Amino acid sequence: MGKLQPRSFERIRSGEQILIPTYANNAAAIAAGITAAKYPRRIIYLTAGGTGSVPCLAVSDGTNWRQVAIGVNAI
């Protein structure tokens, strides 16, 4: 019998879109109870959270939200 995998793997295999939780910025995420300490390794999308208030991804390192800039368009 195979190892049970989280539902997210089933969703990826089936081609289902996985939506990333979206917040305006880090403060809005924290106000909603989504803290870096509570959700280590979580990825969230910030609509105005990057440098210069531009959209970015944020990844929890277990202590802080780390910004991942969104670059040029995908090819």
C-alpha positions as CSV (number, residue, x, y, z in Angstrom):
1,M,0.0,0.0,0.0
2,G,1.4,3.4,-0.9
3,K,2.1,6.3,1.4
4,L,-0.8,8.7,1.9
5,Q,-0.2,12.1,0.3
6,P,-1.8,15.4,1.1
7,R,-4.8,16.4,-0.9
8,S,-2.7,19.1,-2.6
9,F,-0.8,16.4,-4.5
10,E,-4.1,14.9,-5.8
11,R,-5.1,18.4,-7.0
12,I,-1.8,18.9,-8.9
13,R,-2.1,15.5,-10.5
14,S,-5.6,16.1,-11.6
15,G,-4.6,19.5,-13.2
16,E,-6.8,21.4,-10.7
17,Q,-5.7,24.9,-10.1
18,I,-4.3,25.6,-6.7
19,L,-5.1,29.1,-5.4
20,I,-2.6,30.8,-3.2
21,P,-4.1,32.8,-0.3
22,T,-4.1,36.6,-1.2
23,Y,-3.7,39.6,1.1
24,A,-3.0,43.2,0.4
25,N,0.3,43.2,2.4
26,N,2.1,41.6,5.3
27,A,0.1,43.6,7.8
28,A,-3.2,42.4,6.3
29,A,-2.0,38.8,6.5
30,I,-1.0,39.2,10.1
31,A,-4.3,40.9,10.9
32,A,-6.1,37.8,9.4
33,G,-4.1,35.6,11.8
34,I,-1.7,34.4,9.1
35,T,1.7,34.8,10.9
36,A,5.0,33.5,9.7
37,A,5.5,31.6,13.0
38,K,2.1,30.0,12.8
39,Y,2.5,28.9,9.2
40,P,6.1,27.9,8.5
41,R,6.8,27.1,4.8
42,R,3.5,28.7,3.8
43,I,3.3,30.7,0.5
44,I,1.0,33.7,0.2
45,Y,0.4,36.3,-2.5
46,L,0.6,40.0,-1.5
47,T,-1.1,42.4,-4.0
48,A,0.9,45.4,-2.7
49,G,3.4,43.8,-0.5
50,G,6.7,44.1,-2.4
51,T,9.2,46.8,-2.5
52,G,7.5,49.9,-4.0
53,S,4.1,48.3,-3.1
54,V,4.1,45.9,-6.1
55,P,2.7,42.3,-6.1
56,C,5.0,39.6,-4.7
57,L,4.9,36.2,-3.1
58,A,5.9,35.8,0.5
59,V,7.3,32.6,2.0
60,S,7.3,32.0,5.8
61,D,10.7,30.9,7.2
62,G,9.0,30.2,10.5
63,T,10.0,33.6,11.9
64,N,9.5,36.2,9.1
65,W,7.7,36.5,5.8
66,R,10.4,36.5,3.1
67,Q,9.6,38.5,-0.1
68,V,9.9,36.7,-3.5
69,A,9.8,39.3,-6.2
70,I,7.7,38.6,-9.3
71,G,9.8,39.3,-12.3
72,V,9.2,39.5,-16.0
73,N,6.5,37.6,-17.8
74,A,6.9,33.9,-18.1
75,I,7.9,32.6,-21.5
